[in-house]
Structures are given as C-alpha cells and as structure tokens.
Amino acid sequence: MSSNTVVRIDMRDKLPKVASGKVRDLFAIDDDTLLFVASDRISAYDVIMENGIPGKGALLTAMSIYWFKYLVSQVPGLQTHYITNSLPSAISDLSEFQDRSMQVRRLRIIPIESIVRGYITGSGWSEYKKSGTVNGIQLPAGLIEGQKLPQPLWTPSTKAELGDKDENISPEAARKIINNEAIAAKVEELSLKIYSAAAARAESVGIVLADTKFEFGLDANDNVILVDEVLTPDSSRFWPRETWEENLGKAQPSFDKQFLRDWLTSNGLKGKEGVKVPEDVVKQTAEKYREAYEKITGKTS
C-alpha cells in the first residue's frame, strides 16, 4: 500500500462528485452505483486535522472490504453495499485511486449512526458517571471504566452534517427519527448481530472490540443494507486483549485514533479547528492503524 498522503481527491472532472465527508469523497458512476474514495484525512472530535495519515485511506478500504466479505458469511441474511474494488472505466487510468476505492450500491441512507457498545468507555463512560445511564439506558451501579457490559448495547447517535457534532440519543429517539418500527427494529437487530460476529473474530486475534459505529441504507424494497466503512480504526475502538484487564479503571491502549484524541486533549486542542498534527503523532497513529489491519485480516500492509 502507498505511503503517500492524499488529503484531496481530484477526479479531474471524469466523475461527478456527490458528497464529501470527513474522510471519504463520493462520486456517481451511474444512477445505481457510487464510487467511494477514502482519503488520508483524519478527524477527531468531529474536526478534520490539517494534515493526514499516509496510507490510511488504502488501509481503511482494505479493512472494510475484508469485513464486508467476512460478515456476509457470518450473519445470515446480511446484505452490504459493496460491489467491487475495481476502478470504473471512466477513471481506469487514475491508478493512484485503485487501493482506496470501492464501487458500491446507491441507496437511501438511514439518518442515524448505529453504535454498539460492548464495553463502557468514551462518551458512554462520561454519561454513566453522571447519571448511571448510557444513551438513557439504565445500567447496574458500580461499573468501572473499560469494563465489559452485561450485554452489548445499541446506543445510536444523530448523523450530523459535515462540521456539526453527532449527538448521542436514546434508542427510542432513534426509532422516531427512522419513523418505521420494522426498519428500526432491523437496524438494531443487525447492529447487535454484526457486533457479536466481529467481536468474536477480533477476540480470536487478541483484540477487544470495545465499541463500533455502523451505517445502514435502504434499497427499493426497504431492505436494510450495511453501508459506508465498517469496523475500521476510524469507526471502532480496538484494545489489546492481553492488557485489557490490568487497565480497567483507566484509559486503555488502543489500535485506533484514540492515540490522536489523547494527544489533542493533553495539548488543549480538543475540538479546535486548523490543527496540524506533529510528525511523531502522525507516525504513531499510522502504526496503530497498520497493526489493527494486520492483526484482524492476517495480511501485511
């Protein structure tokens, strides 16, 4: 995978851009198909950093493709938006995008972030300390940071526009946003099943999947389809299994962008715009992503 850093995706007017997110740019191939292109941009606390992480987009793409294929074999009835990682003919000469691109089905996106927590940490831990709840769900007293929950929880959030902040919401609030009981129930069911399958796979290679974010879309028949990226260090918290127990009650070491979040927080830069990440933090973040990819997929990057 390339070690170059790509923060701007330029298709040279060969494909029309549909949308641009924190990391991915979306282009229309035809009425039914999109091209997802993952840049090397990195965001934390809903703010995009000035510089990127070299090779990150290719790693995220390869990891998502691995999980899309794996999960379809593990979760009965699961459908994903992934079609192929080959470039469409319109940009077949732009080989620099080969490793960071996926052709995917064009779907109606369900407007929530579908988060599953298997362990109590992050914003869930912050809420629990105040009220004994996570996303309004009452939990047993006496939990400590990093502890495994009695069972995984579906803890959705809003899906904010670029530049805005996602907000944790209760399952009931998410059902109201989705505005269809059957679809909401399917989103929750699939999220929990996917998390369980992924957590078991991660556990088998020495990784704790603390929590993760999914997104879903609907096809013409209102079938619920897994979309976007899936189970990457951008959308998940991965912890080393061998040190998890000894770190209960404090921040866990991780194979994700928590390292960057911690650096921002310790330097008073949480939520600040225009932050340029120092080269040593860039390098260590890249190493965390690479280690997560190699452990889970069994491949070298």
C-alpha positions as CSV (number, residue, x, y, z in Angstrom):
1,M,0.0,0.0,0.0
2,S,1.2,3.5,-0.8
3,S,2.9,5.6,1.8
4,N,1.9,8.9,0.1
5,T,-0.5,11.2,1.8
6,V,-3.7,12.1,-0.1
7,V,-5.9,14.6,1.5
8,R,-7.7,15.9,-1.6
9,I,-9.4,13.6,-4.1
10,D,-9.3,15.0,-7.6
11,M,-11.1,13.0,-10.3
12,R,-10.2,15.6,-13.0
13,D,-13.9,16.0,-13.8
14,K,-14.1,12.4,-15.0
15,L,-16.9,11.6,-12.5
16,P,-19.3,14.0,-10.8
17,K,-18.9,14.4,-7.0
18,V,-22.0,13.5,-5.0
19,A,-20.7,14.3,-1.5
20,S,-17.6,14.9,0.6
21,G,-17.3,13.6,4.2
22,K,-14.6,13.8,6.9
23,V,-12.6,11.0,5.2
24,R,-14.4,9.8,2.0
25,D,-15.5,11.5,-1.2
26,L,-18.4,10.0,-3.1
27,F,-18.7,10.1,-6.9
28,A,-21.5,9.0,-9.2
29,I,-20.7,6.2,-11.7
30,D,-24.3,5.9,-12.8
31,D,-27.8,6.1,-11.4
32,D,-27.3,2.9,-9.3
33,T,-23.6,2.9,-8.4
34,L,-21.3,5.2,-6.4
35,L,-17.5,5.3,-6.1
36,F,-16.3,5.6,-2.5
37,V,-12.8,7.0,-2.3
38,A,-11.1,7.1,1.0
39,S,-8.6,9.9,1.5
40,D,-5.9,10.0,4.2
41,R,-7.7,12.8,6.1
42,I,-8.2,12.1,9.8
43,S,-10.8,13.7,12.1
44,A,-11.1,13.7,15.9
45,Y,-13.9,15.1,18.0
46,D,-15.7,15.9,14.7
47,V,-12.9,18.2,13.4
48,I,-10.7,17.3,10.4
49,M,-6.9,17.8,11.0
50,E,-4.9,19.9,8.6
51,N,-2.6,17.0,7.6
52,G,-3.4,13.4,7.0
53,I,-2.1,9.9,7.9
54,P,-0.1,8.4,5.0
55,G,-1.6,5.2,3.5
56,K,-4.7,5.5,5.8
57,G,-7.3,5.6,3.1
58,A,-6.0,2.4,1.5
59,L,-5.9,0.6,4.9
60,L,-9.5,1.7,5.7
61,T,-10.7,0.5,2.3
62,A,-8.9,-2.9,2.5
63,M,-10.2,-3.4,6.0
64,S,-13.8,-2.6,5.1
65,I,-13.7,-4.9,2.2
66,Y,-12.4,-7.7,4.4
67,W,-15.2,-7.2,6.9
68,F,-17.9,-6.9,4.2
69,K,-17.0,-10.3,2.9
70,Y,-16.5,-11.8,6.3
71,L,-19.7,-10.6,7.8
72,V,-21.9,-11.8,4.9
73,S,-20.6,-15.3,5.7
74,Q,-21.3,-14.9,9.5
75,V,-24.6,-13.0,9.7
76,P,-27.5,-14.8,7.9
77,G,-29.3,-12.6,5.5
78,L,-26.9,-9.6,5.8
79,Q,-26.5,-7.5,2.7
80,T,-23.9,-4.9,2.1
81,H,-23.5,-2.1,-0.4
82,Y,-20.1,-3.3,-1.6
83,I,-19.8,-4.4,-5.2
84,T,-16.1,-4.4,-6.2
85,N,-12.8,-2.6,-5.6
86,S,-12.0,-2.3,-9.3
87,L,-12.0,1.2,-10.8
88,P,-14.8,2.1,-13.2
89,S,-13.8,2.6,-16.9
90,A,-14.2,6.4,-16.7
91,I,-11.2,6.6,-14.3
92,S,-9.3,3.4,-15.2
93,D,-6.2,5.4,-15.9
94,L,-6.2,7.0,-12.4
95,S,-4.3,4.2,-10.8
96,E,-3.5,6.2,-7.7
97,F,-7.1,5.6,-6.6
98,Q,-7.0,1.9,-7.0
99,D,-6.2,0.9,-3.4
100,R,-8.5,3.4,-1.8
101,S,-11.7,2.9,-3.9
102,M,-14.8,0.8,-3.7
103,Q,-17.8,0.6,-6.1
104,V,-21.0,0.4,-4.0
105,R,-24.7,0.4,-4.5
106,R,-26.5,3.7,-4.4
107,L,-29.1,3.6,-1.6
108,R,-31.3,5.8,0.6
109,I,-29.3,6.4,3.8
110,I,-30.9,5.9,7.2
111,P,-30.2,9.1,9.1
112,I,-28.6,7.8,12.3
113,E,-25.3,6.4,13.4
114,S,-25.9,2.9,14.7
115,I,-23.4,2.5,17.5
116,V,-22.9,-0.7,19.5
117,R,-21.0,-0.7,22.8
118,G,-19.7,-3.9,24.4
119,Y,-17.6,-2.1,27.0
120,I,-18.1,1.1,28.8
121,T,-15.8,3.9,27.7
122,G,-15.7,7.2,25.9
123,S,-18.9,9.3,25.9
124,G,-20.8,6.3,27.4
125,W,-18.5,6.3,30.4
126,S,-18.9,10.1,30.8
127,E,-22.7,9.8,30.9
128,Y,-22.6,6.8,33.2
129,K,-20.5,8.7,35.8
130,K,-23.1,11.4,35.9
131,S,-26.4,9.5,35.7
132,G,-25.8,5.7,35.8
133,T,-27.0,5.5,32.2
134,V,-25.7,5.3,28.7
135,N,-27.9,6.9,26.0
136,G,-30.6,6.9,28.6
137,I,-30.3,3.2,29.2
138,Q,-30.1,2.4,33.0
139,L,-27.0,0.3,33.8
140,P,-26.0,-1.5,37.0
141,A,-24.2,0.5,39.7
142,G,-20.5,0.2,40.3
143,L,-19.2,-0.3,36.8
144,I,-15.6,0.9,36.1
145,E,-14.1,2.4,33.0
146,G,-13.3,-0.2,30.4
147,Q,-15.5,-2.9,32.0
148,K,-17.4,-5.3,29.8
149,L,-21.1,-4.6,29.8
150,P,-23.6,-7.3,30.8
151,Q,-24.6,-7.4,27.2
152,P,-23.8,-5.3,24.1
153,L,-26.0,-2.1,23.9
154,W,-27.4,-0.4,20.8
155,T,-26.6,3.2,21.5
156,P,-27.3,5.3,18.4
157,S,-26.4,8.9,17.7
158,T,-27.6,11.6,15.3
159,K,-25.9,11.7,11.9
160,A,-24.7,15.3,11.7
161,E,-23.9,17.3,8.6
162,L,-20.2,17.9,8.0
163,G,-18.8,20.3,10.5
164,D,-21.5,19.6,13.1
165,K,-21.3,17.2,16.0
166,D,-23.1,13.9,16.3
167,E,-25.2,13.7,19.5
168,N,-25.9,10.5,21.5
169,I,-29.6,9.7,21.6
170,S,-31.8,7.0,23.2
171,P,-33.0,4.0,21.2
172,E,-36.5,5.5,21.4
173,A,-35.3,8.7,19.8
174,A,-33.6,6.8,17.0
175,R,-36.8,4.9,16.3
176,K,-38.7,8.2,16.0
177,I,-36.0,9.5,13.5
178,I,-36.2,6.4,11.4
179,N,-40.0,6.6,11.6
180,N,-40.7,3.0,10.7
181,E,-40.8,0.4,13.5
182,A,-39.9,-2.6,11.3
183,I,-36.9,-0.8,9.8
184,A,-35.7,0.5,13.2
185,A,-36.0,-3.0,14.7
186,K,-34.0,-4.5,11.8
187,V,-31.3,-1.8,12.2
188,E,-30.9,-2.7,15.9
189,E,-31.0,-6.4,15.3
190,L,-28.4,-6.3,12.6
191,S,-26.2,-3.9,14.5
192,L,-26.0,-6.3,17.5
193,K,-25.5,-9.4,15.3
194,I,-22.7,-7.8,13.3
195,Y,-21.0,-6.5,16.5
196,S,-21.2,-10.0,18.1
197,A,-19.7,-11.7,15.0
198,A,-17.0,-9.0,14.7
199,A,-16.1,-9.1,18.4
200,A,-15.7,-12.9,18.2
201,R,-13.3,-12.5,15.3
202,A,-11.3,-9.7,16.9
203,E,-11.1,-11.7,20.2
204,S,-9.6,-14.6,18.2
205,V,-6.6,-12.5,17.2
206,G,-6.2,-10.8,20.6
207,I,-8.2,-7.7,20.2
208,V,-11.1,-6.4,22.2
209,L,-13.8,-4.6,20.1
210,A,-14.9,-2.1,22.7
211,D,-17.4,-0.3,20.5
212,T,-18.1,0.5,16.9
213,K,-20.3,2.5,14.5
214,F,-22.4,1.2,11.6
215,E,-24.4,2.9,9.0
216,F,-27.3,1.5,7.0
217,G,-29.2,2.2,3.9
218,L,-32.4,1.0,2.2
219,D,-32.9,-0.4,-1.2
220,A,-36.0,0.0,-3.4
221,N,-37.8,-2.8,-1.4
222,D,-36.8,-1.2,2.0
223,N,-34.3,-4.0,2.8
224,V,-31.8,-2.8,5.4
225,I,-28.3,-2.8,3.9
226,L,-24.9,-2.3,5.7
227,V,-23.1,0.7,4.1
228,D,-20.2,3.1,4.4
229,E,-17.0,1.8,6.1
230,V,-17.2,-1.0,8.6
231,L,-15.1,-2.0,11.7
232,T,-12.1,0.2,10.9
233,P,-9.9,2.1,13.4
234,D,-11.8,5.2,12.3
235,S,-15.2,3.8,13.4
236,S,-14.2,1.5,16.2
237,R,-12.3,1.2,19.5
238,F,-9.8,-1.7,19.4
239,W,-7.9,-2.7,22.5
240,P,-5.2,-5.3,23.1
241,R,-6.8,-8.2,24.8
242,E,-3.7,-9.2,26.8
243,T,-3.6,-5.9,28.7
244,W,-7.4,-5.1,28.9
245,E,-8.0,-6.4,32.4
246,E,-5.0,-4.8,34.0
247,N,-6.0,-1.4,32.6
248,L,-9.6,-1.4,33.9
249,G,-10.4,1.9,35.5
250,K,-8.2,3.9,33.3
251,A,-7.6,4.7,29.6
252,Q,-6.9,1.6,27.5
253,P,-4.0,1.4,24.9
254,S,-5.6,1.1,21.5
255,F,-5.2,0.3,17.8
256,D,-7.2,3.2,16.6
257,K,-7.3,7.0,16.6
258,Q,-7.6,7.2,20.4
259,F,-3.9,8.0,20.4
260,L,-4.6,11.1,18.4
261,R,-7.6,12.0,20.6
262,D,-5.4,11.7,23.7
263,W,-2.7,14.0,22.2
264,L,-5.3,16.6,21.3
265,T,-6.8,16.5,24.8
266,S,-3.5,16.7,26.6
267,N,-2.5,19.7,24.5
268,G,-5.7,21.6,24.9
269,L,-6.7,21.1,21.3
270,K,-9.9,19.1,21.6
271,G,-12.4,20.3,19.1
272,K,-10.1,23.0,17.7
273,E,-10.0,23.8,14.0
274,G,-6.8,24.1,12.0
275,V,-4.7,21.7,14.0
276,K,-1.6,20.3,12.3
277,V,-0.6,17.0,13.8
278,P,3.2,16.6,14.6
279,E,5.1,14.1,12.6
280,D,5.7,11.8,15.5
281,V,2.0,11.6,16.3
282,V,1.2,11.0,12.6
283,K,3.8,8.2,12.5
284,Q,2.5,6.5,15.7
285,T,-1.2,6.8,14.6
286,A,-0.3,5.2,11.2
287,E,1.4,2.4,13.1
288,K,-1.7,1.8,15.2
289,Y,-3.9,1.6,12.1
290,R,-1.5,-0.7,10.4
291,E,-1.3,-3.1,13.4
292,A,-5.1,-3.3,13.6
293,Y,-5.3,-4.1,9.9
294,E,-2.6,-6.8,10.0
295,K,-3.9,-8.5,13.2
296,I,-7.5,-8.7,12.0
297,T,-7.0,-9.6,8.3
298,G,-3.9,-11.7,8.8
299,K,-2.3,-9.7,5.9
300,T,0.7,-7.4,5.8
301,S,0.2,-3.8,4.5
